[in-house]
């Protein structure tokens, strides 16, 4: 069983930055592909970025060059550094851990980009 707890959300002005963290607990976490998703109001959840067990990353086109995903296997954390934020980045951001048929989600953290 893996538990994921997100933190770091809040209100940020357009053009600002925020760092989200996902603290994971459980076994064999270094094997998991870790990902961040967002869900804007009234829309489906969508992939933002993921990082595999080897550290390879992939990003949605909408966030390339602005968001950076990273993981610290020693601390069992996955971070999402977000810069140059736009109002359309406003959403609940979720952390996800996947390994084979094991698939876990966190509860999400709200990021609101507004002046």
FIKOLZA-1660 file (N, C-alpha, C; in steps of 0.1 Angstrom, whole numbers, plus 5000, padded with zeros to 4 digits):
% residues 115
   i   px   py   pz ch aa at
   1 5008 4988 5000  A  X  N
   1 5000 5000 5000  A  X CA
   1 5009 5012 5000  A  X  C
   2 5005 5022 4992  A  X  N
   2 5013 5035 4991  A  X CA
   2 5003 5046 4994  A  X  C
   3 5008 5055 5002  A  X  N
   3 5000 5067 5005  A  X CA
   3 5008 5079 4999  A  X  C
   4 5000 5088 4994  A  X  N
   4 5006 5100 4988  A  X CA
   4 4999 5112 4994  A  X  C
   5 5007 5122 4998  A  X  N
   5 5002 5134 5004  A  X CA
   5 5008 5146 4996  A  X  C
   6 5000 5154 4990  A  X  N
   6 5005 5166 4983  A  X CA
   6 5005 5178 4992  A  X  C
   7 5014 5187 4989  A  X  N
   7 5014 5200 4996  A  X CA
   7 5020 5210 4987  A  X  C
   8 5018 5223 4992  A  X  N
   8 5025 5234 4984  A  X CA
   8 5016 5242 4976  A  X  C
   9 5003 5239 4975  A  X  N
   9 4994 5247 4967  A  X CA
   9 4990 5260 4974  A  X  C
  10 4983 5268 4967  A  X  N
  10 4978 5281 4972  A  X CA
  10 4975 5290 4961  A  X  C
  11 4974 5303 4965  A  X  N
  11 4971 5314 4956  A  X CA
  11 4984 5320 4952  A  X  C
  12 4985 5322 4939  A  X  N
  12 4998 5328 4933  A  X CA
  12 4994 5337 4922  A  X  C
  13 5001 5348 4920  A  X  N
  13 4998 5358 4910  A  X CA
  13 5003 5353 4896  A  X  C
  14 4996 5357 4885  A  X  N
  14 5001 5353 4872  A  X CA
  14 5016 5357 4870  A  X  C
  15 5023 5348 4864  A  X  N
  15 5038 5350 4863  A  X CA
  15 5046 5346 4875  A  X  C
  16 5039 5342 4885  A  X  N
  16 5046 5337 4897  A  X CA
  16 5050 5322 4896  A  X  C
  17 5055 5317 4907  A  X  N
  17 5059 5304 4908  A  X CA
  17 5055 5297 4921  A  X  C
  18 5054 5284 4920  A  X  N
  18 5050 5276 4932  A  X CA
  18 5057 5262 4931  A  X  C
  19 5060 5256 4942  A  X  N
  19 5066 5243 4942  A  X CA
  19 5056 5233 4949  A  X  C
  20 5052 5223 4942  A  X  N
  20 5044 5213 4948  A  X CA
  20 5052 5201 4953  A  X  C
  21 5049 5195 4964  A  X  N
  21 5056 5183 4968  A  X CA
  21 5046 5172 4971  A  X  C
  22 5050 5160 4968  A  X  N
  22 5042 5148 4970  A  X CA
  22 5051 5139 4979  A  X  C
  23 5046 5137 4991  A  X  N
  23 5053 5128 5001  A  X CA
  23 5047 5114 5000  A  X  C
  24 5055 5104 4997  A  X  N
  24 5050 5090 4995  A  X CA
  24 5055 5082 5007  A  X  C
  25 5046 5072 5011  A  X  N
  25 5050 5062 5021  A  X CA
  25 5046 5049 5015  A  X  C
  26 5055 5039 5018  A  X  N
  26 5052 5025 5013  A  X CA
  26 5065 5019 5010  A  X  C
  27 5064 5007 5003  A  X  N
  27 5075 4999 4999  A  X CA
  27 5078 5000 4984  A  X  C
  28 5091 4999 4981  A  X  N
  28 5096 4998 4967  A  X CA
  28 5092 5011 4959  A  X  C
  29 5092 5022 4966  A  X  N
  29 5088 5034 4959  A  X CA
  29 5097 5038 4948  A  X  C
  30 5109 5034 4948  A  X  N
  30 5118 5038 4938  A  X CA
  30 5115 5031 4924  A  X  C
  31 5107 5021 4925  A  X  N
  31 5102 5014 4913  A  X CA
  31 5091 5021 4905  A  X  C
  32 5084 5029 4913  A  X  N
  32 5072 5035 4908  A  X CA
  32 5074 5047 4898  A  X  C
  33 5066 5047 4887  A  X  N
  33 5065 5059 4879  A  X CA
  33 5057 5069 4887  A  X  C
  34 5062 5081 4889  A  X  N
  34 5055 5091 4896  A  X CA
  34 5050 5102 4887  A  X  C
  35 5038 5107 4889  A  X  N
  35 5033 5117 4880  A  X CA
  35 5025 5128 4887  A  X  C
  36 5023 5139 4880  A  X  N
  36 5014 5149 4885  A  X CA
  36 5003 5151 4874  A  X  C
  37 4991 5152 4879  A  X  N
  37 4980 5155 4870  A  X CA
  37 4973 5168 4876  A  X  C
  38 4965 5174 4867  A  X  N
  38 4957 5185 4871  A  X CA
  38 4942 5183 4867  A  X  C
  39 4934 5189 4875  A  X  N
  39 4919 5188 4871  A  X CA
  39 4914 5202 4873  A  X  C
  40 4911 5209 4862  A  X  N
  40 4905 5222 4863  A  X CA
  40 4890 5221 4865  A  X  C
  41 4883 5231 4870  A  X  N
  41 4869 5230 4873  A  X CA
  41 4861 5227 4860  A  X  C
  42 4853 5216 4861  A  X  N
  42 4844 5212 4850  A  X CA
  42 4851 5205 4839  A  X  C
  43 4864 5201 4842  A  X  N
  43 4871 5194 4831  A  X CA
  43 4877 5181 4837  A  X  C
  44 4881 5172 4827  A  X  N
  44 4887 5160 4831  A  X CA
  44 4901 5161 4836  A  X  C
  45 4905 5152 4844  A  X  N
  45 4919 5151 4849  A  X CA
  45 4928 5149 4838  A  X  C
  46 4939 5156 4837  A  X  N
  46 4949 5154 4827  A  X CA
  46 4963 5154 4832  A  X  C
  47 4971 5147 4824  A  X  N
  47 4985 5145 4828  A  X CA
  47 4993 5158 4826  A  X  C
  48 5001 5161 4836  A  X  N
  48 5010 5173 4836  A  X CA
  48 5024 5168 4832  A  X  C
  49 5029 5159 4840  A  X  N
  49 5043 5154 4838  A  X CA
  49 5044 5141 4846  A  X  C
  50 5054 5133 4841  A  X  N
  50 5057 5121 4849  A  X CA
  50 5072 5119 4848  A  X  C
  51 5077 5111 4858  A  X  N
  51 5091 5108 4859  A  X CA
  51 5092 5093 4863  A  X  C
  52 5100 5086 4855  A  X  N
  52 5101 5071 4857  A  X CA
  52 5111 5068 4868  A  X  C
  53 5113 5055 4870  A  X  N
  53 5122 5050 4880  A  X CA
  53 5137 5054 4877  A  X  C
  54 5140 5056 4864  A  X  N
  54 5153 5059 4860  A  X CA
  54 5156 5074 4859  A  X  C
  55 5145 5082 4862  A  X  N
  55 5147 5097 4862  A  X CA
  55 5143 5103 4849  A  X  C
  56 5138 5096 4839  A  X  N
  56 5134 5101 4826  A  X CA
  56 5121 5108 4828  A  X  C
  57 5119 5120 4822  A  X  N
  57 5107 5128 4824  A  X CA
  57 5100 5130 4811  A  X  C
  58 5087 5134 4812  A  X  N
  58 5079 5137 4801  A  X CA
  58 5068 5147 4805  A  X  C
  59 5065 5157 4796  A  X  N
  59 5057 5168 4800  A  X CA
  59 5046 5170 4790  A  X  C
  60 5034 5175 4795  A  X  N
  60 5024 5180 4786  A  X CA
  60 5029 5192 4778  A  X  C
  61 5025 5193 4766  A  X  N
  61 5030 5205 4758  A  X CA
  61 5027 5218 4765  A  X  C
  62 5016 5219 4772  A  X  N
  62 5011 5231 4778  A  X CA
  62 5021 5236 4789  A  X  C
  63 5029 5227 4794  A  X  N
  63 5037 5231 4806  A  X CA
  63 5052 5230 4802  A  X  C
  64 5056 5225 4791  A  X  N
  64 5070 5224 4787  A  X CA
  64 5077 5237 4788  A  X  C
  65 5088 5237 4795  A  X  N
  65 5096 5249 4797  A  X CA
  65 5092 5257 4809  A  X  C
  66 5081 5254 4815  A  X  N
  66 5076 5261 4827  A  X CA
  66 5076 5252 4839  A  X  C
  67 5073 5240 4838  A  X  N
  67 5072 5231 4849  A  X CA
  67 5084 5221 4849  A  X  C
  68 5088 5217 4860  A  X  N
  68 5099 5207 4862  A  X CA
  68 5095 5197 4872  A  X  C
  69 5095 5184 4868  A  X  N
  69 5092 5174 4878  A  X CA
  69 5106 5167 4882  A  X  C
  70 5106 5164 4895  A  X  N
  70 5119 5158 4900  A  X CA
  70 5115 5148 4911  A  X  C
  71 5124 5139 4914  A  X  N
  71 5121 5130 4925  A  X CA
  71 5133 5128 4934  A  X  C
  72 5131 5125 4946  A  X  N
  72 5142 5122 4956  A  X CA
  72 5139 5109 4962  A  X  C
  73 5145 5098 4957  A  X  N
  73 5141 5085 4962  A  X CA
  73 5145 5083 4977  A  X  C
  74 5156 5090 4981  A  X  N
  74 5160 5089 4995  A  X CA
  74 5150 5094 5004  A  X  C
  75 5143 5105 5000  A  X  N
  75 5133 5111 5008  A  X CA
  75 5119 5107 5005  A  X  C
  76 5117 5099 4994  A  X  N
  76 5104 5095 4990  A  X CA
  76 5095 5106 4986  A  X  C
  77 5100 5116 4979  A  X  N
  77 5093 5127 4975  A  X CA
  77 5094 5130 4960  A  X  C
  78 5083 5136 4955  A  X  N
  78 5083 5140 4941  A  X CA
  78 5078 5154 4941  A  X  C
  79 5085 5163 4934  A  X  N
  79 5082 5177 4934  A  X CA
  79 5078 5182 4920  A  X  C
  80 5071 5192 4919  A  X  N
  80 5067 5199 4907  A  X CA
  80 5070 5214 4909  A  X  C
  81 5080 5218 4902  A  X  N
  81 5084 5232 4902  A  X CA
  81 5076 5239 4891  A  X  C
  82 5069 5249 4894  A  X  N
  82 5060 5256 4884  A  X CA
  82 5064 5270 4884  A  X  C
  83 5068 5275 4872  A  X  N
  83 5071 5289 4870  A  X CA
  83 5062 5295 4859  A  X  C
  84 5063 5309 4858  A  X  N
  84 5056 5316 4848  A  X CA
  84 5041 5311 4847  A  X  C
  85 5035 5311 4859  A  X  N
  85 5021 5305 4860  A  X CA
  85 5011 5314 4853  A  X  C
  86 5001 5308 4848  A  X  N
  86 4990 5315 4840  A  X CA
  86 4977 5312 4847  A  X  C
  87 4967 5320 4845  A  X  N
  87 4954 5317 4851  A  X CA
  87 4949 5304 4847  A  X  C
  88 4952 5299 4835  A  X  N
  88 4947 5286 4830  A  X CA
  88 4954 5274 4837  A  X  C
  89 4964 5277 4845  A  X  N
  89 4970 5266 4853  A  X CA
  89 4962 5264 4866  A  X  C
  90 4952 5272 4868  A  X  N
  90 4944 5270 4880  A  X CA
  90 4937 5256 4880  A  X  C
  91 4939 5248 4890  A  X  N
  91 4934 5235 4891  A  X CA
  91 4938 5229 4904  A  X  C
  92 4932 5217 4906  A  X  N
  92 4936 5208 4917  A  X CA
  92 4947 5199 4911  A  X  C
  93 4958 5198 4918  A  X  N
  93 4970 5190 4913  A  X CA
  93 4971 5178 4921  A  X  C
  94 4972 5167 4914  A  X  N
  94 4972 5153 4920  A  X CA
  94 4985 5146 4918  A  X  C
  95 4990 5139 4927  A  X  N
  95 5002 5131 4926  A  X CA
  95 4997 5116 4924  A  X  C
  96 5004 5109 4915  A  X  N
  96 5000 5095 4912  A  X CA
  96 5013 5087 4912  A  X  C
  97 5011 5075 4917  A  X  N
  97 5022 5065 4917  A  X CA
  97 5017 5052 4910  A  X  C
  98 5025 5047 4900  A  X  N
  98 5021 5036 4893  A  X CA
  98 5033 5026 4891  A  X  C
  99 5030 5013 4894  A  X  N
  99 5040 5003 4892  A  X CA
  99 5032 4990 4889  A  X  C
 100 5033 4986 4876  A  X  N
 100 5025 4974 4872  A  X CA
 100 5010 4977 4874  A  X  C
 101 5004 4968 4882  A  X  N
 101 4990 4970 4884  A  X CA
 101 4987 4979 4897  A  X  C
 102 4997 4983 4904  A  X  N
 102 4996 4991 4915  A  X CA
 102 4994 5006 4911  A  X  C
 103 4984 5012 4915  A  X  N
 103 4981 5026 4910  A  X CA
 103 4974 5033 4922  A  X  C
 104 4981 5044 4926  A  X  N
 104 4977 5052 4938  A  X CA
 104 4976 5067 4935  A  X  C
 105 4967 5073 4941  A  X  N
 105 4965 5088 4939  A  X CA
 105 4965 5094 4953  A  X  C
 106 4970 5107 4953  A  X  N
 106 4968 5115 4964  A  X CA
 106 4955 5122 4964  A  X  C
 107 4953 5130 4975  A  X  N
 107 4940 5138 4976  A  X CA
 107 4940 5151 4968  A  X  C
 108 4951 5155 4964  A  X  N
 108 4952 5168 4956  A  X CA
 108 4955 5180 4964  A  X  C
 109 4960 5190 4957  A  X  N
 109 4963 5203 4963  A  X CA
 109 4959 5214 4953  A  X  C
 110 4952 5224 4958  A  X  N
 110 4946 5234 4949  A  X CA
 110 4957 5245 4946  A  X  C
 111 4958 5248 4933  A  X  N
 111 4966 5259 4929  A  X CA
 111 4957 5269 4922  A  X  C
 112 4957 5281 4926  A  X  N
 112 4949 5292 4920  A  X CA
 112 4958 5303 4916  A  X  C
 113 4957 5306 4903  A  X  N
 113 4966 5316 4897  A  X CA
 113 4957 5328 4894  A  X  C
 114 4958 5338 4901  A  X  N
 114 4949 5350 4900  A  X CA
 114 4955 5362 4906  A  X  C
 115 4952 5374 4900  A  X  N
 115 4957 5386 4906  A  X CA
 115 4946 5392 4916  A  X  C
% end
